């Protein structure tokens, strides 16, 4: 990849940067969260609130979960 960047003309490189500004690369964590939420929602009980992608993602601002939060999340997932 480095050699490709070294051979890439400056103009093309700037075009790629502009393109990624408009269409950023998808976040793999978000994609994985969406897949997990879809699977979990296909198995959830009636009346149970739907899962969101964020429910399955590690978010840096969340901090560590307490034991009671972990138990509540496990009960929510397993019904």
CORBELVEN-V270034 format. One record per run of one state. SS is the DSSP state (H for helix, E for strand, C for the rest). FROM is the first residue (numbers start at 1). LEN is the number of residues. If there is no record, write none. Layout:
SS;FROM;LEN
SS;FROM;LEN
This chain:
C;1;1
H;2;6
C;8;2
H;10;13
C;23;5
H;28;16
C;44;9
H;53;4
C;57;10
H;67;12
C;79;1
